Amino acid sequence: MARDGSVVPADPQAMVVVKKKTQTSRSWILIDAMGQGSMLDVDKYAIMHRVQINARDLRILDPLLSYPSTILGREKAIVLNLEHIKAIITAEEVLLRDPTDENVVPVVEELRRRLPKLSDIHQQQGDGKEYIGGQHDAEAADEDESPFEFRALEVALEAICSFLAARTYELELIAYPALDELTSKISSRNLDRVRKMKSAMTRLNARVQKVRDELEQLLDDDDDMADLYLSRKAGSVSPVSGSGAANWFATSPTNGSKISRASIATARFDENDVEELEMLLEAYFMQIDSTLNKLNTLREYIDDTEDYINIQLDNHRNQLIQLELFLSSGTVCLSFYSLVAGIFGMNIPYSWNDNHGYMFKWVVIVSGAFSAIMFLMITIYARQKGLIGS
C-alpha cells in the first residue's frame, strides 16, 4: 500500500482477515457514490486535509481511545463513532476505519450495495460493467432517493442497531436458563455463572444506552440535525419523488431485519426542514429503545431472582435459628434434671437419708418427669408461636 496517501484498489479476499486489536491500524476504505471501494493507508493529517475536520474530531475515531457513541455534524463531513463503526461521511464518499475487522466487513458490503442510485446502476450497466447487486437492490435504489450522506448514515445505524440487538438476543438465550437453574439449585457454580452474566449485561446495557442517548440528543435539537444535511449545505436540493414523497425500505446487513417507515409527505425543503432526517433517526431510535427495554426486562428478572434467593436464604437462616432455640430449650430442661441428680449423687452424708434410700430414686424420677413436662410445654408454645414447624 502506498504511504503517500495514494489510492490502492481493495482486495476482496483481504477483507476477511481479522486484525489484531493490539495493533494501531492506519488503514481506511473509501467508498464512493458508485459503491466502489478503495483501500487507503494514510496518516491522520492526510485524512484531516481530505475531509477538512479538526484533530479533536478525528481523535474520536481512534480505536485505542475509549469514546462514547457520537454523531457529529461538521461543515463538510459527518463524524460517526458507533461502537466498532468508525466512519467519516461526506456528500460524495465514505471513509471507514479498520475495514478488515470481522464486525466491519458486513458494513462495507452493505455500503457497496446500498450507496449507488438507480441512475448510477444503469450507467454502470451501460458502460459494460456488471452490477454486483440483484433486482431487489435495483428496486431499493429506485425507491430510496435520499441524499448520499443519509444512505450511508442509514447503513451505519442499521448495522449498529442490529449488532446490539443480536448481542442482546444471545445474552437472553443464556441468561434466562441460568437464572431458572439458580432458583432451582443454589450452588457456587450457578452463582458464579449468573455473576458473569450480570456483568456482561451491565456492560451491554451501557453500550446500548450510549447509542440511544446520542440519537435522542440529535432528535431533540433541530440545529444538530440540520448540520447533517451535507448535500443541502453544498448547494444541492434534497431529491423527492414524483408524488412528493420519499419511501424508504431498509434491510439489515446482519440479521435481515426490516424497518418499515412512513413516507415523507412534503414537496418543498427549506434550510430549517429536518423532517426527512428526523424520520430516519426516529426509526432507529425506536429499534435501539426496544433493545434497551429488553435489557431492562432482563435486569428486572435478575433483580427478582436475587430477591427470591435472598428470601430462600432468610428462610433457611430462620430454620437454623429455630433449631438452635429448640436445642437450647432441651439443654435447659436437661440441666435441671442433671442438677438434681448431681446433688443427690454426691458422696455427702445426709442425716435424713438414713433408712430412706428410696428417696433418691423418687427424686430422680420426679425431676426427670418435671424436665420432660417442661420441655413439652416449651415445644407446644414454640409451635403455637410458629417458631418451629409442626
Secondary structure by P-SEA (a helix, b strand, c coil): ccccbbbbbbccccccccccccccccbbbbbccccbbbbbbccaaaaaaaccccaaaaaaaccccccccbbbbcccbbbbbcccccccccccbbbbcccccccaaaaaaaaaaccccaaaaaaaaaacccccccaaaaaaaaaccccaaaaaaaaaaaaaaaaaaaaaaaaaaacaaaaaaaaacccaaaaaaaaaaaaaaaaaaaaaaaaaaaaaaaaacaaaaaaaccccccccccccccccbbbbbbbbcccbbbbbbbcccccccccccaaaaaaaaaaaaaaaaaaaaaaaaaaaaaaaaaaaaaaaaaaaaaaaaaaaaaaaaaaaaaaaaaaaaaaaaccccccccccccaaaaaaaaaaaaaaaaaaaaaaaaaaaaccccc
